[in-house]
Amino acid sequence: MANKFHHKNVRWRVWVADKSFKPMRLGTLVQSFRRRVKGFLPILALISLFTVVLVDSLTPAIAQIPRQEIRGVWMTNNDFNTLRERDKVQEAVNHLRRLNFNTIYPVVWNSGYVMYPSATAQRAGIQPFVMRGTDGQDILADLINQSHRKGLLVVPWFEFGFMAPPTSELALNHPEWLTRKRNGSETSMSAAGEVVWLNPFHPQVQQLIKNLVLEIVTQYDADGIQFDDHMSLPYEFGYDKYTVALYTQETKKTPPSNPEDPAWVKWRADKITAFMVQLNQAVKARKPKAIFSVSPNYYEFAYKFHLQDWLNWVRQGIVDELIVQVYRPNLQSFIAKISRPEIQEAQRRIPTGIGIMAGLRNNPVSMQQIKSQVRAVQERGLGVSFFYYESLWNSAPETVAERQDGFKNLFPYTMLRARIE
């Protein structure tokens, strides 16, 4: 029986009652115990220190990372039937809260028009596209108030950036603000149809955008502001008189005839970056904790074709949140884009998510495609935002109940984000 306690795998010393045992005095036992404990003290101290450091370093991560996960949805012009009615807003907010969303991005700048009462727009000769809801309410203020009561963040979205329709009051009233291609053309084709582009290098254009943004930040209890892939300029543009003169003044050269010339691309991209730095500083001066959110296309496309150097913005620390639009039905292509190193770099710095297409009125997206893409995003520790609210469960291949059950399964637990105060 005694031999079992002395098995070679047993590392603790055991006193065994056998013939070799000799009684020891209590004092001798105590001294022996003290000597053994004293020998272990340095080891115990190191273990204690390591434990404290480990717990201290992990606790903030556990507390912060879940609060930053993006589970968002854009509300577009197609959602105005919802936004203009208080009851529908309440229903929408309740649905999103029940399905464990945490952020809403409502459009406030689209087609050269604002979606809220704006003194800045009126001074520029632009009438609000939608000023009031059906009860005379400010639709943006109503959405913010109802969302905050349910714990959802609201980050107003400047959808069109420097882009506008050629027939808009903005374009017609201020032709000197428009830029052009080398052949003199002022328009290009986009998903919104034929558009013109405000000159992002023109100080009056910059002041207009800045004033509009500061109105939102100052007048509303918004949690931030968002700019997307249109806070940019297609690479063909920049051959207007103002920009040509500015480039010539700074470089002592005329702009290259090739719009893809690397130095010419970089000069224009750097100018847009400089404006975004100024815009960030202006926003933070009014509301230091406001979320400065950017939702561009994937980097290679954004920089090469739209002079939008958003990775540089992230590295300069002017972006608080990044949502990269990846609207691709093919899963393999989708995964390739969300696995890019620049997204991983941004993810290490700030809350980062992927924009996923939930469907269009004329192009519905199946719940299966949405699930597979969200699963790929979540496996990489990224957040998600859907384009757009109505297509979450309307104009879809499945029933409303099936769609809502599907989104509930995507986000099975609550994950609220910290509100700024």
DOLO-956471 format. One record per residue (C-alpha): x, y, z; residue number from 1; residue in three letters. Coordinates in steps of 0.001 Angstrom, whole numbers, plus 500000, padded with zeros to 6 digits. Example, Ala and Ser with C-alpha at 12.3 -4.5 7.8 and 13.67 -1.06 7.14 Angstrom:
2
+--------+--------+--------+------+------+
|      u |      v |      w | resi | resn |
+--------+--------+--------+------+------+
| 512300 | 495500 | 507800 |    1 |  ALA |
| 513670 | 498940 | 507140 |    2 |  SER |
+--------+--------+--------+------+------+
END
This chain:
421
+--------+--------+--------+------+------+
|      u |      v |      w | resi | resn |
+--------+--------+--------+------+------+
| 500000 | 500000 | 500000 |    1 |  MET |
| 502819 | 502393 | 500866 |    2 |  ALA |
| 504538 | 501784 | 497527 |    3 |  ASN |
| 501531 | 503205 | 495629 |    4 |  LYS |
| 502164 | 506640 | 497186 |    5 |  PHE |
| 505790 | 506588 | 496046 |    6 |  HIS |
| 504938 | 506083 | 492386 |    7 |  HIS |
| 507468 | 507907 | 490182 |    8 |  LYS |
| 504762 | 510179 | 488700 |    9 |  ASN |
| 503706 | 511514 | 492081 |   10 |  VAL |
| 505610 | 514748 | 492740 |   11 |  ARG |
| 504248 | 515673 | 496160 |   12 |  TRP |
| 506093 | 514243 | 499161 |   13 |  ARG |
| 503825 | 512024 | 501237 |   14 |  VAL |
| 504526 | 510833 | 504715 |   15 |  TRP |
| 503851 | 507099 | 504823 |   16 |  VAL |
| 503191 | 505150 | 507953 |   17 |  ALA |
| 505643 | 502290 | 507557 |   18 |  ASP |
| 508422 | 500724 | 509618 |   19 |  LYS |
| 510975 | 503396 | 508602 |   20 |  SER |
| 508884 | 506271 | 509953 |   21 |  PHE |
| 510304 | 507973 | 513033 |   22 |  LYS |
| 508160 | 510383 | 515051 |   23 |  PRO |
| 509304 | 514046 | 514723 |   24 |  MET |
| 508854 | 516803 | 517222 |   25 |  ARG |
| 506416 | 519605 | 516337 |   26 |  LEU |
| 509146 | 522253 | 516353 |   27 |  GLY |
| 511249 | 520301 | 513895 |   28 |  THR |
| 508228 | 519922 | 511555 |   29 |  LEU |
| 507492 | 523673 | 511642 |   30 |  VAL |
| 511113 | 524586 | 510888 |   31 |  GLN |
| 511182 | 522145 | 507985 |   32 |  SER |
| 507958 | 523618 | 506565 |   33 |  PHE |
| 509297 | 527175 | 506847 |   34 |  ARG |
| 512474 | 526245 | 504973 |   35 |  ARG |
| 510448 | 524715 | 502132 |   36 |  ARG |
| 508090 | 527703 | 501874 |   37 |  VAL |
| 510996 | 530160 | 501940 |   38 |  LYS |
| 512506 | 528409 | 498955 |   39 |  GLY |
| 509284 | 528829 | 496994 |   40 |  PHE |
| 508792 | 532551 | 497813 |   41 |  LEU |
| 510613 | 533948 | 494749 |   42 |  PRO |
| 508612 | 531656 | 492467 |   43 |  ILE |
| 505347 | 532591 | 494173 |   44 |  LEU |
| 506180 | 536284 | 493819 |   45 |  ALA |
| 506813 | 535917 | 490096 |   46 |  LEU |
| 503553 | 534009 | 489626 |   47 |  ILE |
| 501663 | 536706 | 491526 |   48 |  SER |
| 503224 | 539512 | 489481 |   49 |  LEU |
| 502520 | 537727 | 486205 |   50 |  PHE |
| 498894 | 537171 | 487220 |   51 |  THR |
| 498356 | 540815 | 488114 |   52 |  VAL |
| 499884 | 542037 | 484846 |   53 |  VAL |
| 497911 | 539528 | 482806 |   54 |  LEU |
| 494586 | 540364 | 484401 |   55 |  VAL |
| 495290 | 544085 | 484225 |   56 |  ASP |
| 496069 | 543882 | 480503 |   57 |  SER |
| 493156 | 541646 | 479598 |   58 |  LEU |
| 490412 | 543378 | 481532 |   59 |  THR |
| 490268 | 546526 | 479342 |   60 |  PRO |
| 490251 | 544412 | 476180 |   61 |  ALA |
| 487369 | 542334 | 477429 |   62 |  ILE |
| 485494 | 545478 | 478392 |   63 |  ALA |
| 486204 | 547490 | 475246 |   64 |  GLN |
| 486305 | 545189 | 472233 |   65 |  ILE |
| 482670 | 543985 | 472399 |   66 |  PRO |
| 481444 | 547576 | 472824 |   67 |  ARG |
| 483128 | 548530 | 469567 |   68 |  GLN |
| 481725 | 545806 | 467324 |   69 |  GLU |
| 479835 | 547435 | 464462 |   70 |  ILE |
| 476399 | 546030 | 463654 |   71 |  ARG |
| 474991 | 548736 | 461461 |   72 |  GLY |
| 472570 | 549574 | 458689 |   73 |  VAL |
| 472354 | 552496 | 456292 |   74 |  TRP |
| 469064 | 554350 | 455885 |   75 |  MET |
| 468880 | 555808 | 452384 |   76 |  THR |
| 466459 | 557897 | 450318 |   77 |  ASN |
| 464591 | 554656 | 449708 |   78 |  ASN |
| 463822 | 554578 | 453431 |   79 |  ASP |
| 462095 | 557977 | 453600 |   80 |  PHE |
| 458657 | 556411 | 453889 |   81 |  ASN |
| 459946 | 555032 | 457180 |   82 |  THR |
| 461905 | 558079 | 458316 |   83 |  LEU |
| 459079 | 560583 | 457812 |   84 |  ARG |
| 456615 | 558819 | 460137 |   85 |  GLU |
| 457222 | 558614 | 463875 |   86 |  ARG |
| 455375 | 555311 | 464258 |   87 |  ASP |
| 457417 | 553714 | 461482 |   88 |  LYS |
| 460641 | 555035 | 462972 |   89 |  VAL |
| 459679 | 553528 | 466311 |   90 |  GLN |
| 458880 | 550210 | 464638 |   91 |  GLU |
| 462192 | 550248 | 462752 |   92 |  ALA |
| 464219 | 551062 | 465850 |   93 |  VAL |
| 462437 | 548360 | 467845 |   94 |  ASN |
| 463122 | 545805 | 465105 |   95 |  HIS |
| 466796 | 546700 | 464913 |   96 |  LEU |
| 467189 | 546631 | 468688 |   97 |  ARG |
| 465452 | 543255 | 468933 |   98 |  ARG |
| 467737 | 541858 | 466232 |   99 |  LEU |
| 470795 | 543154 | 468153 |  100 |  ASN |
| 471906 | 545860 | 465727 |  101 |  PHE |
| 473686 | 548771 | 467380 |  102 |  ASN |
| 474257 | 551559 | 464802 |  103 |  THR |
| 472153 | 553453 | 462243 |  104 |  ILE |
| 473651 | 555551 | 459426 |  105 |  TYR |
| 470886 | 557859 | 458107 |  106 |  PRO |
| 471499 | 559855 | 454924 |  107 |  VAL |
| 471663 | 563646 | 455400 |  108 |  VAL |
| 473402 | 564740 | 452150 |  109 |  TRP |
| 472266 | 563289 | 448839 |  110 |  ASN |
| 471931 | 564573 | 445252 |  111 |  SER |
| 473131 | 568039 | 446252 |  112 |  GLY |
| 470404 | 568407 | 448884 |  113 |  TYR |
| 470261 | 568175 | 452663 |  114 |  VAL |
| 467710 | 566076 | 454566 |  115 |  MET |
| 467386 | 568420 | 457533 |  116 |  TYR |
| 466682 | 572150 | 458060 |  117 |  PRO |
| 469951 | 573841 | 457085 |  118 |  SER |
| 470867 | 577522 | 457130 |  119 |  ALA |
| 474093 | 576659 | 455298 |  120 |  THR |
| 472203 | 575069 | 452418 |  121 |  ALA |
| 469801 | 577986 | 452183 |  122 |  GLN |
| 472681 | 580462 | 451999 |  123 |  ARG |
| 474029 | 578439 | 449070 |  124 |  ALA |
| 470634 | 578576 | 447364 |  125 |  GLY |
| 469832 | 574930 | 448128 |  126 |  ILE |
| 466396 | 574057 | 449459 |  127 |  GLN |
| 466083 | 571084 | 451840 |  128 |  PRO |
| 464894 | 567979 | 450023 |  129 |  PHE |
| 462931 | 566786 | 453055 |  130 |  VAL |
| 462665 | 569256 | 455913 |  131 |  MET |
| 459917 | 567832 | 458114 |  132 |  ARG |
| 458110 | 564588 | 458784 |  133 |  GLY |
| 454388 | 563964 | 458499 |  134 |  THR |
| 453783 | 565466 | 461956 |  135 |  ASP |
| 456020 | 568448 | 461247 |  136 |  GLY |
| 458903 | 566887 | 463154 |  137 |  GLN |
| 462590 | 567130 | 462337 |  138 |  ASP |
| 463128 | 563634 | 460970 |  139 |  ILE |
| 466798 | 563433 | 461951 |  140 |  LEU |
| 466169 | 564615 | 465513 |  141 |  ALA |
| 463292 | 562137 | 465846 |  142 |  ASP |
| 465410 | 559214 | 464641 |  143 |  LEU |
| 468247 | 560160 | 466989 |  144 |  ILE |
| 465939 | 560495 | 469998 |  145 |  ASN |
| 464119 | 557225 | 469403 |  146 |  GLN |
| 467338 | 555335 | 468672 |  147 |  SER |
| 469102 | 556612 | 471782 |  148 |  HIS |
| 466206 | 555512 | 473958 |  149 |  ARG |
| 466876 | 551978 | 472705 |  150 |  LYS |
| 470665 | 552207 | 473052 |  151 |  GLY |
| 471445 | 552521 | 469324 |  152 |  LEU |
| 474045 | 554921 | 467962 |  153 |  LEU |
| 473150 | 557300 | 465112 |  154 |  VAL |
| 475942 | 558470 | 462787 |  155 |  VAL |
| 474561 | 560770 | 460024 |  156 |  PRO |
| 475886 | 559918 | 456591 |  157 |  TRP |
| 477092 | 562365 | 453916 |  158 |  PHE |
| 476340 | 559972 | 451085 |  159 |  GLU |
| 477131 | 562087 | 448012 |  160 |  PHE |
| 480247 | 563840 | 449291 |  161 |  GLY |
| 481579 | 565956 | 446395 |  162 |  PHE |
| 479140 | 564412 | 443893 |  163 |  MET |
| 475881 | 566002 | 442690 |  164 |  ALA |
| 473421 | 565698 | 439781 |  165 |  PRO |
| 474039 | 568254 | 437008 |  166 |  PRO |
| 470443 | 569497 | 437367 |  167 |  THR |
| 470688 | 570143 | 441109 |  168 |  SER |
| 470402 | 573687 | 442449 |  169 |  GLU |
| 473915 | 573290 | 443804 |  170 |  LEU |
| 475407 | 572627 | 440370 |  171 |  ALA |
| 473267 | 575191 | 438552 |  172 |  LEU |
| 473821 | 577979 | 441097 |  173 |  ASN |
| 477581 | 577460 | 441442 |  174 |  HIS |
| 479137 | 576324 | 438154 |  175 |  PRO |
| 482474 | 577794 | 439344 |  176 |  GLU |
| 482581 | 575088 | 442010 |  177 |  TRP |
| 482637 | 572239 | 439493 |  178 |  LEU |
| 485724 | 570474 | 438229 |  179 |  THR |
| 486163 | 568889 | 434816 |  180 |  ARG |
| 488022 | 566333 | 432738 |  181 |  LYS |
| 490870 | 567138 | 430352 |  182 |  ARG |
| 488448 | 567144 | 427383 |  183 |  ASN |
| 486306 | 569766 | 429138 |  184 |  GLY |
| 483498 | 567440 | 430172 |  185 |  SER |
| 482002 | 568077 | 433614 |  186 |  GLU |
| 480031 | 564849 | 433999 |  187 |  THR |
| 480620 | 561176 | 434620 |  188 |  SER |
| 478388 | 558150 | 435041 |  189 |  MET |
| 477817 | 556617 | 438473 |  190 |  SER |
| 475383 | 554268 | 440175 |  191 |  ALA |
| 473227 | 557370 | 440703 |  192 |  ALA |
| 473269 | 558209 | 436987 |  193 |  GLY |
| 474973 | 561183 | 435361 |  194 |  GLU |
| 476727 | 563382 | 437922 |  195 |  VAL |
| 479051 | 566359 | 438239 |  196 |  VAL |
| 481793 | 566721 | 440834 |  197 |  TRP |
| 482392 | 569624 | 443179 |  198 |  LEU |
| 486031 | 570638 | 443134 |  199 |  ASN |
| 487469 | 569249 | 446408 |  200 |  PRO |
| 490441 | 571645 | 446098 |  201 |  PHE |
| 488312 | 574801 | 445899 |  202 |  HIS |
| 488166 | 576679 | 449251 |  203 |  PRO |
| 484487 | 577606 | 448846 |  204 |  GLN |
| 483536 | 573983 | 448224 |  205 |  VAL |
| 485532 | 572914 | 451253 |  206 |  GLN |
| 483835 | 575594 | 453359 |  207 |  GLN |
| 480377 | 574449 | 452226 |  208 |  LEU |
| 481033 | 570834 | 453202 |  209 |  ILE |
| 482639 | 571875 | 456476 |  210 |  LYS |
| 479696 | 574110 | 457413 |  211 |  ASN |
| 477166 | 571391 | 456608 |  212 |  LEU |
| 479065 | 568859 | 458707 |  213 |  VAL |
| 479399 | 571246 | 461650 |  214 |  LEU |
| 475641 | 571936 | 461521 |  215 |  GLU |
| 474978 | 568243 | 462097 |  216 |  ILE |
| 477568 | 567934 | 464844 |  217 |  VAL |
| 476418 | 571095 | 466611 |  218 |  THR |
| 472630 | 571064 | 466192 |  219 |  GLN |
| 471950 | 567368 | 466760 |  220 |  TYR |
| 472768 | 564832 | 469446 |  221 |  ASP |
| 474427 | 562692 | 466793 |  222 |  ALA |
| 477142 | 560196 | 467725 |  223 |  ASP |
| 479383 | 561155 | 464846 |  224 |  GLY |
| 479499 | 561774 | 461116 |  225 |  ILE |
| 480220 | 559462 | 458182 |  226 |  GLN |
| 481719 | 559993 | 454712 |  227 |  PHE |
| 481701 | 557302 | 452042 |  228 |  ASP |
| 483330 | 556577 | 448694 |  229 |  ASP |
| 482067 | 559862 | 447200 |  230 |  HIS |
| 484240 | 561968 | 449492 |  231 |  MET |
| 486684 | 561665 | 446642 |  232 |  SER |
| 487228 | 562542 | 442995 |  233 |  LEU |
| 487355 | 560274 | 439933 |  234 |  PRO |
| 490910 | 560312 | 438614 |  235 |  TYR |
| 489858 | 561812 | 435245 |  236 |  GLU |
| 488920 | 565109 | 436927 |  237 |  PHE |
| 491017 | 568055 | 438084 |  238 |  GLY |
| 491580 | 569877 | 434800 |  239 |  TYR |
| 489458 | 572921 | 435686 |  240 |  ASP |
| 491062 | 576375 | 435681 |  241 |  LYS |
| 491322 | 576670 | 439458 |  242 |  TYR |
| 493051 | 573304 | 439962 |  243 |  THR |
| 495383 | 573736 | 436995 |  244 |  VAL |
| 496503 | 577112 | 438356 |  245 |  ALA |
| 497008 | 575718 | 441855 |  246 |  LEU |
| 499032 | 572747 | 440589 |  247 |  TYR |
| 501172 | 574986 | 438381 |  248 |  THR |
| 501796 | 577391 | 441259 |  249 |  GLN |
| 502924 | 574617 | 443605 |  250 |  GLU |
| 504908 | 572418 | 441194 |  251 |  THR |
| 505964 | 574847 | 438445 |  252 |  LYS |
| 504507 | 572352 | 435974 |  253 |  LYS |
| 501261 | 571916 | 434109 |  254 |  THR |
| 499124 | 568873 | 434960 |  255 |  PRO |
| 500114 | 565770 | 432947 |  256 |  PRO |
| 497860 | 564867 | 430054 |  257 |  SER |
| 497675 | 561360 | 431474 |  258 |  ASN |
| 495210 | 561509 | 434413 |  259 |  PRO |
| 496763 | 558329 | 435843 |  260 |  GLU |
| 500241 | 559850 | 436121 |  261 |  ASP |
| 501441 | 558747 | 439606 |  262 |  PRO |
| 502672 | 562177 | 440708 |  263 |  ALA |
| 499480 | 563865 | 439495 |  264 |  TRP |
| 497367 | 561216 | 441270 |  265 |  VAL |
| 499325 | 561662 | 444486 |  266 |  LYS |
| 499140 | 565469 | 444419 |  267 |  TRP |
| 495351 | 565392 | 444145 |  268 |  ARG |
| 494982 | 562570 | 446680 |  269 |  ALA |
| 497180 | 564456 | 449151 |  270 |  ASP |
| 495004 | 567556 | 448733 |  271 |  LYS |
| 491894 | 565568 | 449600 |  272 |  ILE |
| 493713 | 564078 | 452581 |  273 |  THR |
| 494694 | 567558 | 453787 |  274 |  ALA |
| 491044 | 568635 | 453630 |  275 |  PHE |
| 489936 | 565553 | 455574 |  276 |  MET |
| 492499 | 566389 | 458266 |  277 |  VAL |
| 491057 | 569900 | 458536 |  278 |  GLN |
| 487510 | 568542 | 458587 |  279 |  LEU |
| 488378 | 566103 | 461351 |  280 |  ASN |
| 489945 | 568892 | 463405 |  281 |  GLN |
| 486848 | 571055 | 462979 |  282 |  ALA |
| 484535 | 568235 | 464067 |  283 |  VAL |
| 486659 | 567333 | 467084 |  284 |  LYS |
| 486812 | 570993 | 468147 |  285 |  ALA |
| 483002 | 571018 | 468369 |  286 |  ARG |
| 482502 | 567495 | 469697 |  287 |  LYS |
| 485773 | 565791 | 470729 |  288 |  PRO |
| 484300 | 562311 | 471093 |  289 |  LYS |
| 482295 | 562336 | 467874 |  290 |  ALA |
| 482903 | 559268 | 465693 |  291 |  ILE |
| 484646 | 560332 | 462478 |  292 |  PHE |
| 483554 | 557441 | 460284 |  293 |  SER |
| 484628 | 556598 | 456743 |  294 |  VAL |
| 483014 | 554064 | 454413 |  295 |  SER |
| 485100 | 553781 | 451217 |  296 |  PRO |
| 485622 | 551140 | 448579 |  297 |  ASN |
| 488505 | 548689 | 448987 |  298 |  TYR |
| 491801 | 550536 | 449009 |  299 |  TYR |
| 493321 | 549696 | 445620 |  300 |  GLU |
| 490174 | 550877 | 443832 |  301 |  PHE |
| 489618 | 553875 | 446123 |  302 |  ALA |
| 493106 | 555311 | 445624 |  303 |  TYR |
| 493699 | 554455 | 441982 |  304 |  LYS |
| 490309 | 555426 | 440611 |  305 |  PHE |
| 488972 | 557947 | 443152 |  306 |  HIS |
| 492093 | 559557 | 444661 |  307 |  LEU |
| 490836 | 558496 | 448091 |  308 |  GLN |
| 493854 | 557593 | 450205 |  309 |  ASP |
| 491857 | 556315 | 453177 |  310 |  TRP |
| 494685 | 554125 | 454471 |  311 |  LEU |
| 496712 | 557302 | 454918 |  312 |  ASN |
| 493757 | 558818 | 456799 |  313 |  TRP |
| 493756 | 555835 | 459147 |  314 |  VAL |
| 497511 | 556057 | 459676 |  315 |  ARG |
| 497254 | 559777 | 460444 |  316 |  GLN |
| 494692 | 559012 | 463139 |  317 |  GLY |
| 491813 | 561027 | 461708 |  318 |  ILE |
| 489467 | 558046 | 461260 |  319 |  VAL |
| 487679 | 556624 | 464309 |  320 |  ASP |
| 485764 | 553940 | 462442 |  321 |  GLU |
| 486161 | 552262 | 459058 |  322 |  LEU |
| 483541 | 550363 | 457073 |  323 |  ILE |
| 484824 | 549094 | 453720 |  324 |  VAL |
| 482144 | 548556 | 451092 |  325 |  GLN |
| 482464 | 545082 | 449540 |  326 |  VAL |
| 479343 | 544551 | 447460 |  327 |  TYR |
| 480209 | 541294 | 445724 |  328 |  ARG |
| 477914 | 538288 | 445260 |  329 |  PRO |
| 480785 | 535846 | 444724 |  330 |  ASN |
| 481921 | 534542 | 448110 |  331 |  LEU |
| 485489 | 533774 | 447036 |  332 |  GLN |
| 485952 | 537309 | 445677 |  333 |  SER |
| 484284 | 538741 | 448777 |  334 |  PHE |
| 486638 | 536873 | 451118 |  335 |  ILE |
| 489676 | 537962 | 449101 |  336 |  ALA |
| 488713 | 541618 | 449524 |  337 |  LYS |
| 487953 | 541455 | 453275 |  338 |  ILE |
| 491244 | 539632 | 453895 |  339 |  SER |
| 493390 | 542414 | 452432 |  340 |  ARG |
| 496352 | 543566 | 454601 |  341 |  PRO |
| 495155 | 547184 | 454719 |  342 |  GLU |
| 491908 | 546050 | 456357 |  343 |  ILE |
| 493884 | 544021 | 458872 |  344 |  GLN |
| 496069 | 547061 | 459572 |  345 |  GLU |
| 493026 | 549266 | 460150 |  346 |  ALA |
| 491478 | 546600 | 462362 |  347 |  GLN |
| 494470 | 546783 | 464684 |  348 |  ARG |
| 493942 | 550527 | 465096 |  349 |  ARG |
| 490201 | 551252 | 465065 |  350 |  ILE |
| 486776 | 549552 | 464942 |  351 |  PRO |
| 486558 | 548147 | 461417 |  352 |  THR |
| 483649 | 546640 | 459545 |  353 |  GLY |
| 482548 | 545499 | 456096 |  354 |  ILE |
| 479650 | 546927 | 454123 |  355 |  GLY |
| 477441 | 544093 | 452844 |  356 |  ILE |
| 474701 | 544367 | 450233 |  357 |  MET |
| 471359 | 543292 | 451701 |  358 |  ALA |
| 469609 | 543850 | 448379 |  359 |  GLY |
| 468190 | 546400 | 445964 |  360 |  LEU |
| 464626 | 546826 | 444799 |  361 |  ARG |
| 465475 | 545422 | 441379 |  362 |  ASN |
| 468169 | 543035 | 442605 |  363 |  ASN |
| 467205 | 541118 | 445771 |  364 |  PRO |
| 469852 | 539227 | 447717 |  365 |  VAL |
| 469172 | 535858 | 449322 |  366 |  SER |
| 469496 | 535328 | 453056 |  367 |  MET |
| 471919 | 532504 | 452334 |  368 |  GLN |
| 474335 | 534887 | 450591 |  369 |  GLN |
| 474045 | 537364 | 453468 |  370 |  ILE |
| 474678 | 534640 | 456049 |  371 |  LYS |
| 477760 | 533298 | 454288 |  372 |  SER |
| 479269 | 536780 | 453961 |  373 |  GLN |
| 478519 | 537764 | 457553 |  374 |  VAL |
| 480020 | 534488 | 458743 |  375 |  ARG |
| 483217 | 535229 | 456805 |  376 |  ALA |
| 483342 | 538732 | 458293 |  377 |  VAL |
| 482784 | 537522 | 461848 |  378 |  GLN |
| 485441 | 534816 | 461504 |  379 |  GLU |
| 487920 | 537639 | 460905 |  380 |  ARG |
| 486769 | 539638 | 463901 |  381 |  GLY |
| 485243 | 542416 | 461783 |  382 |  LEU |
| 481993 | 544298 | 462170 |  383 |  GLY |
| 479309 | 544691 | 459524 |  384 |  VAL |
| 476914 | 547264 | 458088 |  385 |  SER |
| 474118 | 546517 | 455612 |  386 |  PHE |
| 473029 | 548513 | 452600 |  387 |  PHE |
| 470195 | 549341 | 453202 |  388 |  TYR |
| 467355 | 549235 | 455790 |  389 |  TYR |
| 464345 | 548492 | 453572 |  390 |  GLU |
| 466128 | 545631 | 451819 |  391 |  SER |
| 466854 | 543871 | 455122 |  392 |  LEU |
| 463433 | 542236 | 454850 |  393 |  TRP |
| 461504 | 543942 | 452048 |  394 |  ASN |
| 462029 | 543292 | 448318 |  395 |  SER |
| 463668 | 540013 | 449340 |  396 |  ALA |
| 463366 | 536403 | 448126 |  397 |  PRO |
| 462226 | 535269 | 451589 |  398 |  GLU |
| 459299 | 536365 | 453745 |  399 |  THR |
| 459695 | 539142 | 456301 |  400 |  VAL |
| 459543 | 536604 | 459140 |  401 |  ALA |
| 462213 | 534420 | 457529 |  402 |  GLU |
| 464497 | 537393 | 456956 |  403 |  ARG |
| 464134 | 538673 | 460517 |  404 |  GLN |
| 464800 | 535203 | 461917 |  405 |  ASP |
| 467874 | 535045 | 459723 |  406 |  GLY |
| 469251 | 538348 | 461038 |  407 |  PHE |
| 468472 | 537294 | 464593 |  408 |  LYS |
| 470653 | 534230 | 464075 |  409 |  ASN |
| 473472 | 536410 | 462752 |  410 |  LEU |
| 473535 | 538417 | 465986 |  411 |  PHE |
| 472230 | 536045 | 468696 |  412 |  PRO |
| 473299 | 538254 | 471623 |  413 |  TYR |
| 473201 | 541953 | 472478 |  414 |  THR |
| 476262 | 544054 | 471667 |  415 |  MET |
| 475671 | 547742 | 472360 |  416 |  LEU |
| 478309 | 550363 | 471668 |  417 |  ARG |
| 479356 | 553095 | 474072 |  418 |  ALA |
| 477564 | 556390 | 473450 |  419 |  ARG |
| 479422 | 559669 | 473495 |  420 |  ILE |
| 478168 | 562271 | 475942 |  421 |  GLU |
+--------+--------+--------+------+------+
END
